[in-house]
Amino acid sequence: MATLIYRYGGSGSKSPVPVVYMGSSGSNDSLLMAPPMGGGAPRCTARAAQTDLSREEIASLESKSNHDLEQRDLKIDELQRGSDELRRQISSQQKVIEKSKEQLAKCIDVTKQLLIEKSAMEKKQCRQKCMQNRLRLGQFVTQRQGASFVENWVDGHAFTELLKKQEQVASEREEIERQRKLLQKRKPIGSTQAGKGQGAKGATGQNQTTGGLVTGSGAQGAPNGGGEFVKPDSPKDTARLTWYEYYEQEEILKLRGQTLKKEDTDLQLELEKLERERNLHIRELKRIHNEDASRFNNHPVLNERYLLLILLGKGGFSEVHKAFDLKEQRYVACKIHQLNKDWKDDKKANYIKHALREYNIHKALDHPRVVRLYDVFEIDPNSFCTVLEYCDGHDLDFYLKQHKSIPEREARCIVMQVVHALKYLNEIKPPIIHYDLKPGNILLGSGCLSGEIKITDFGLSKIMDDDNYSPEYGMDLTSQGAGTYWYLPPECFIVGRNPPKISSKVDVWSVGVIFYQCLYGKKPFGHNQSQATILEENTILKATEVDFPAKPAVSPEAKQFIKKCLQYRKEDRIDVIALANEEYLKPTKHGGRASSSAVPTTPT
């Protein structure tokens, strides 16, 4: 039997080399001296194991082992070549990526430059148009009043010319009225038939006999058929007209009066159109003034991605700019909050806390009828920015100021979308009360009534979480006095030892007020009052019942819907979920009926 032993070679090798020792199985030799390898010093060979393998099998194993080693080396070489190829491809792709990044950066730079040029052209056109409208529509003129200077509005030549035309029409109408009075004094005396006979014959000064009655200057002292004498005509009576002439003059004056009335109506419509243009012009003048005074008017890039283009509007402590997101390649609205540098730290902290609260409420909302909030970041220690979804259009408040009222079908469509958004706010966890729902916070997506609407501004929103809200009693109103009074329900004005309780029915009341204002062109309560007057006179606390004007015509279903929203007691008022299920808001049943009762808008 062969014994397999291992021998340690020379030249520093530590790997054992198998050596076959042919000897008897009963040999007690445990160590054998093997011939020196590689001319080195002799090494000790230890018997490691015994095996029944033959020389051929061992040779085969050695051959197989060598083959496996060769295959391994080939595989390593192949993998090495593959790795080198991948490294080459990675290097090539990195170069492509770097080149693409350079091209993308160039494209972004070109896009940025084009947007800036486009914005500059739009600004220039707006200012040119304003300069033209200054003469036509009017402008603010600085005038001295005592020791100070104030800016007063002076109407342009379009209003002056229109007022002259109205004065001329009024003067002509007065002249027609004067002529009518004179015509009444020259109205013929006697029967109509006699007057017509006189007109037909043209015999004003001749004798005419009608039924035995003798008239005319030639009948002086002549008795009539009854033996009585007729009183002779006085010089004043000779100026009287015949019936034919009277009817002719009367018809002319009537037609002239109708023509002047139509002209007066047309002039009034033109005046209303000019007033709407003037409102737009004044709004644009103020916007341009605020834009020129803004420190962000030079197209800065905020947070390395938001390119500011034009100023959309300015509030108390914030500005809203139309911007372009260079990363997402979309238009956005950047609302920049600027803190007064003179504020104390606690006031700044309170403002930031309020803004972050709005952000935390708004960022989680995802609904097609709610403006999306994309981002918020700090600009400097005294200002930060919130990035909102951009809506290309005006708000409902601006539209109502321009057109006063809205047809019922379009108004119903707006209310339907608002209620849809409120339903979403009440179904999320925790539910949210908007609390500041008004036309100014309803954006018309395309600037017209036929498009989609979105609600915005969650600055006064209330979170109905388990800690603050009870389904039975509601939640405490901790911000009493805030909000827009015309659109708040009576429970928000109750003053007592404890704060009033509110629920999502606050928004239901607001929906009713907005719908009423859309239909009738005025607010149902406190229309011509200021917020201070509403508070002093308790206008909303006295709003126990809503009155509907006779005109414009509104469907009974719409009136009933408004009544459900404007119930004085919140316990009697419909809630948001029930409001969303109202039959009036379902288009399948009421689409045609609402259309038939629609009220045409004021011509633009």
Secondary structure, DSSP 8 states (H G I E B T S, - for coil): -EEEEEEE-STT--SEEEEEEE--TT----EEE---STT----EEEEEEE----HHHHHHHHHHHHHHHHHHHHHHHHHHHHHHHHHHHHHHHHHHHHHHHHHHHHHHHHHHHHHHHHHHHHHHHHHHHHHHHHHHHEEEEEEEETTEEEEEEEE-HHHHHHHHHHHHHHHHHHHHHHHHHHHHHT---S-HHHHHHHHHHT-TTS-EEETTEEESGGGTT-B-TTS-B-----TTGGG---HHHHHHHHHHHHHHHHHHHHHHHHHHHHHHHHHHHHHHHHHHHHHHHHHHH-TTTT--EETTTEEEEEEEEE-SSEEEEEEEETTTTEEEEEEEEE--TTS-HHHHHHHHHHHHHHHHHHTT---TTB--EEEEEEEETTEEEEEEE---S-BHHHHHHHHS---HHHHHHHHHHHHHHHHHHHHSSS-EE----SGGGEEETTSSTTS-EEE---TT-EE--TTT-BTTTBEE-TTTT-S-GGGS-GGGG--SSS--EE-THHHHHHHHHHHHHHHHSS-SSSTT--HHHHHHHTTTTT--S----SSS---HHHHHHHHHHT-SSTTTS--HHHHHT-GGG-HHHHHHHHHHT-------
